[in-house]
């Protein structure tokens, strides 16, 4: 997506503009807006060379644009940035061609053949143009256009590369290409840019109605939903999420068609032909079912040791971690004599579950554990430098059993000690992270919000959606730079909560 960078040496600049060294020297002095040379892109292998000063280079896109806008050199500049002929003969459709970046449509115009690749991947235009040039350009294509991935002033934004200089990409106007073609151009939403649909399109064709293809995550969830190794509750959970993914993808296509095909404000409609619309039969699929049933299904999958359960859980962690019974993923070093060691002594070694496998995230683990008081999975592994560390999910809430928060210990994360002698990682929502000190952002207020709730109810489930409303005194306390291992007693925390911050 976007215009790729290119750089030209002094010799290449002279060749492009058709001048010698003296002519280039003259240009620099004649035109105040002539592009200035720049430093070449970083070359990691340059250090092994002869240590010569790098040669000056010019930004290829900038120079190509300048030439197109300068009358003396417009014939050597970007083709689609040159002034268009006043009396344009309407172009005609030239059919489709398969390219290295997928099917493209050709248009025979007053400027020659334009090839439009309906692809917004980076360097798509340059790659197709270069491939044509390498093959001798048998179709006589002068410009290759690809999608930029955004909306321009006159329609979808385009990236162009001329076959005369295939390595240089530049932005082109949809309206200019429409003027050359003599008719609005077809456009497909991202998820329906299917080769078979592009190949079948012809001017005047109605919009194709097509099923939105399933992506990898939906396919995984559908597979799990068919697996008899799991019960009906787990089937309902994964089906609910798969339906939600399918609904989102269908909605995305409809939304894109609305944006790219809608009328421009106060002007004529965008010169766009919507070439495909999603099949909305049965849309939307049922999703957002009973929260208790869905979370119960995911809890069972998390405790399974089936590979499909691991695959499904990986999808859920990335898409909607709030459905899982786990808080934030946390890592701390395994060091003797610390609060971590006190907590780790309680852990029970166990066989790995799907939750452990997702927690490992491809790393090797020395052993797998479960916290018997919170049911949180944990594992011991090696971090950078081979030093052992603990990786675990913090709980969403703590067991109370009549106890109360006794202190907070700060050691690579926030730990809670209780009046009945237990140690727990502080509860936290799946997408947040508890810290202290001047760490940037608003992290101290999140820690303050957790402590504020636990001081009143050790078993409370934390909600950090409005963490910035935490007592200012607690936020100020956690905004201070505390050393690892620092312990803040209940009395200290209560005093901070009732103390307003000092006015500066």
N, C-alpha and C positions, 0 to 999 in steps of 0.2 A: 504494500500500500504506500502510495506517495511516489515522488520523483527520486530516482536513485542518483547519487552523486557521480560526477565524472570530472576528470582533470586532463588538461591539454598542455603539452610542453610548448615551448616557444616555436619549435619547428612545426608542430601540429596546428598552432594558431595561424602561422603564416600560410600553411597549406589550405586551411579552411577559408581564409579571407583572400587568398590569391595574391599575397604580397611577399616581398623579400624582407630582409632584416631592416633595410632602410625604410621601406614602406610601413613596417610595424612601428618603427621609431616615430615616423611622421603621424601616424594615427593617434598615438598616445598624446601628442602635442596638439593635434587638430581638434580632437573630441574630448571635452572635459568629462563626459560620462563614459569614456572607454573603460571597461572593466580593469581593475587593478590586479596584478598577479597576487597569488596567495601562497602559503606554505603547502607543500605536498602532504598528502595524508600520511599518517604515521606508518612507518615500515619497521616491524619488529626485527627484521634481518639486517637493517642498515648498520647496526652496531658492529657487524662482522665485516663491513666493507672497508673502503679505503679512507674513511673519515673526511671525505670531501664535503663541502657545503652543499646542501640539497639544491637542485635546479629549481628555478621559479616555475610555477605552473599557473594556469588559469582555470577558473571554474567553467567547465564546458557548457553547462546550461545557461549561465549568466552571459557568456560570450555569444552563444547561439541566439539568445533572445535579443541581445544588443544589435547584432547584425541584422536581424529581421526587422527591427524598428528603425534602422538607419538607412535612408534611401540609397546612399552610395553602395551599401553592401547587403541590401535586403534580399537580393537574389542568391546570396550565400548563407542566409540565416534560416531559422526554423521555418519550415514550409507553412505550417498552420498559423504562424504568427505574422506572416507577411500580409500586406493589404490584399483583400480579396478582389478579384476582377469585378468591375461595375456591372457588367451584363453576364451573369452566370447562366450557363446552360444547365438545366436540371440534370442531376446525376441519375444513374440507374443502378438498381440492385444487381450484384454480380454473383449471388449464391454464397454458399458457405465453403470454407476451407478448413481442414484440420491442421492445427499448428502444434508446436512443442508446448504451448500453454492452453491447449483446448481448442474447440471449434471457434472459428471467426467468421464474420460476415464481410464480404467485399462490396465496395461501392465504387463504380466507375464515374469519376467526376471531371470537372474542367481542369483540375490540377493533377489528374492521373488517378490511379487506383488507390483507394484508402481501405485498409483492412482494420476492422474493429474486433479486438479480442475481448470477450465478455468475461474478464478476469481481473480482480483487483489485487493479485499478489504482487509483491515487489519485483521490479525489473521485468514484468511481463512484456511490456512494449519493446524494451531493448532486446530481450532474448529472442522474440519472434522476428524482429527486424534483422538482428545479427544472423539468425538461422537462414533467413531468406537470402541475405547477401552472400553467405557462405555457399549456398546452393546455386548462386548465379541469378537469383531473383527471376525465375521463369515467368511469373505472373505480372511482372512489371509494377509491383507495389511501390508506391512512393512514400507512404506514411503508414505506420502501424499505431493504432490507438488502443489503449487499455483503460480500464476503470481506475479512478483514483481512490474510490471508496467513500466519496463525500458528495455533497451537492454544490454545484457551482452557480454562477449568476444566471446562466441560460439553460440549466439542466444538470444532469450528473457530471461531476468533474472528470476530466480525462487526462491521461498521461500519454504523450506521443513520442515516437522515435522515428526519425526519417531514415530510410534505407541508405541515403547518402552518407549519414553519420550515425550508424545504428547504436553506437555506445552512448549517445547523448540523449537523455530524456528531458522533456519539458512539459509544462501544463498547457493544455489546449482547451478551447471553448466548445462545448457541446453545440451551441448555436451556430458556430462557424461550420462545423461538420454537417449540421442539418442543412445549412444554406447550400453547401456543396452537393449534398445528396439530393436536395430538392424536396425533402419530405421528412416528417418526424422519424426518429430512429427508435428501434425496439430496445427495451430494457427489461431485464429479468431480476427479481429479488435474489439476494445472495443464495438462499437455500434452494432456489429453483433454477440456478444456472447449470442445468443438466445438459450434457452433450446432445442427448437425443432431442431435447426441446429446441435447442439452438439450431440444430441441423434441419429440423422440420419447419422452421419459421419461414414465411414469405410475406412480402408486403400485402397488406389487406387481410392477413390471417387474424381470426379472433384470438383472444388470449387463451392459451392452453390452460386447462384445469388439471392440476397434477398433485399427487400425494407428496407431501413434504417428506423427504427421506429421513429415516431414523438415524440419529447420531450414535456414537459409541456407547454413551451412558444409557440411553434408552434401550439399546439392544441388550446391554448387560442386565438391566432390571427386568426386561421382558423374559429373558432366559431364566432368571431366578424365579420369576412368577410361575414358570412351567415346571420347576424342579420339585418333584414329590418329596425330596428330602426335608422340605420345610412345611410348616403347618399353614393353615388358612390365614392366620393372623399375619404371618410374615408375607404371604402372598398378597394380602390386601395392602400391606405397607409399601412394598416395592411397586405394585401396580399403581398405587396412588401417586408415587413420585414419577413413575414413567409417564403417566397421563399428564402430569403437570409439565414435564419436559416437552411432550408432544404439543400441548396447548400453547406453551411459550413459543415454540418454533413456528407454529401456524400463525399465531398473533404477530410474530416478527415479520413474516412475509406480508401480511396484510398491512402492517404499519409501514413497511418500506414502500409498498406500492402507493400508499396514500401520500407519503412524503415526496417521492420522486415523480409521481404522476399528477399531483395536485396543481391547481392554478397558482401562478405567482401572484403575490399581493398587488392588486391594482393593475395587473397586466394580463396579457393573453395566457392561455394555458401553457405549461411546459411542453416543448415539442418532443414529447415522449410517448411512445406506444408501449403500454404495459403488455408484455408478451406472455406472461404466465401468472396465474393466480392459484393460491393453494386450494385444494379440495377440502371444503369445510363440512362435508357430510359427517354428521354426528358431533361436530365441534360446538362447544368444548367438551372434551371427555371429562368424566367425573373425577374430581380430585378434591383435596382439602377435606378428606373424610374425618370421622371421629378421632380427635387428637389422642385420646387414651388408647384406642385400638391401634392406631398407627405407631405410636411410640412403643407400645407393647410388642408389636411385630419387629420393630428395629432392635429392641432389647434382646429378643430371642436370637436374631441374626448375629448380634454382637457376641453372644455366648457360644455360637456354633463354631465348629472347626472345619466346616466345609469350604472348599476354595471359592464356590459361588457366593458364599456369605461374605468372604473377604472382598470380592469384587464389588458386591452391592454396597458394603459399608464404605468403601473408598469413594463411591459416588455420593453417598449421603454426607460424608464428612466434608466434601467439597461443595455440595449444593445446599444442604440444610442441616447443619450440625446440631441445631436446636432440637431435632427429633431424637437425638441420641442421648443416653443417660450420662453423658460425660461433659465435664467442663473443659477448660483450656488445656492444650498440650503444653507440657512444661519439661524442661531439662535442668538438672542441677548436678554439680560434681559430687562424686562419692568420696567424701572425706571423713576420716574418723574423728571423733570428738566434737562433731557438729550436731546441730538439730536434725540434720538429714539422717545421721546414723540412728538417732533416737526413733525417728519415724520408720526407718528401714527395718529395724529389729522386729517390728510388728508384722511385716509382710510375710505372706505364706507362698511358698513356691508352688507352681501349678503347671499344668499343660497349657500350651498357648491356645487362645481362642481367636476368632476373627478380629476382635478388638485389639489383641496383642499384635497380630500380623499387620494391621493398619498402623498401629503405633510404631512398629519397627520401621516401616516405610522403606523396606529393602535393605536395611542395615542388619548385620549379624548381631544376635543377642546372646549374651552369656547364659541368661536364665530369665524365666518369666514368673511374675508374681501377681498376687491379688491382695488388696488391702481388706482384711476381714471385717473392718468396721464400716467401710464406705463402698465396698465392692468395686473399687477403682482398679483397673489393670495397670501394671507397671512392668518395666523390664530394665535390666542392667546391660549396658553396652559400652563400647569405647568411643570416645569423641575424638576431636582433633589431637594429634600427638599421642594417641593411644591411651589417654588417661580415662579411667572408668567414670561413667556417669549414670545417673538414673533418669529415665524418661517415663513419664506417666501422664495420665489425665487427672486433673484436680477434680474434686467432687463439685456438684452443683449445690449441695448443702451438707451440713455436718450432723452426725448423730448427737442428740442433746443428752438424753438419759439423766436429766436433772442438773447437768453441769452448766457452767457459764464460761465465757471467755476470760482467761486469766492473764494472757499477755500475747503480744505479737512479736515474733522473731523475724528479722530481716536477713535472709541468707539466700541470695540468688533468686529468691521469690519470697512471698510472704507466708509465714507459718503461724498457725494458731495453737497455742497451748490452752488446755482447759482445766477447770478447777478439779476435775476428777482424774487428772494426770495423763491425759492423752495429748498427742501431737498430730496435727493435720495440716496438709497444704491448705491454704485459705481457699474457700470456694470461689469460683469465678465462672462467668458465662463462657461458652465455647469460643467466642470470637474476640475476647478481650485478653488483657495481660496486666498483671498487677506488678507495680514497681514503685520505687520511691526516688527522691532526689530530682535534680534538674535534668530529667531524661528527655525533655522536649514533649510537646503535645500536652495531653491532659491526663496522663497516667496517674499522677498522685491523687487526683480526685476519684479515680476508680478504686484505688486502695482505701481511700477515706470512706467511700460509700459502703464498701464491704464491711469495714470495721464498725461503722455507725449502726448497721443493721444487726451485726452479731453481738454487739454490746447489750442489746435489748433482748435478742432471741438467738441463741446459739444455733438452733435448728432451722433458722429462716433460709428460704431460697433467695439468693441474691438476684437483683434485677438492676442492670447497669445502664438502662436506656436513658436515665436522667442523672447520671453520676455527678454531673457538674453541680447538682443541688446538695451535694454532701456538705456537712458543716464546715465552714471556712477554717475553723481552728484545726480540725483534723487534716484538712487538705494542706494547710500550712505546715503541720508537723511532718507529713509525709513528703512534702516538698524539700525538706532539709536533706543534706547529704549524710546519711547514716552509714556507718561501716557495716560490712557483712558480719552477721552474728549479733548485731545490736538487738537488745530486747526492750520493748516498750510495755510497761506494766499496765494493768487494767486502770489503775489510778491515774497514770500518765495519760492514757487515752481518754478517760472520762474528763479529765481536766482540760485537755486540748479541745474536746468537743464543745465544752461550755465557754471556752475562751475565744472571743472575737480576735481576728488578726490585728496586729498593730497597724495604725495608720502611718504611711510613709510621709 
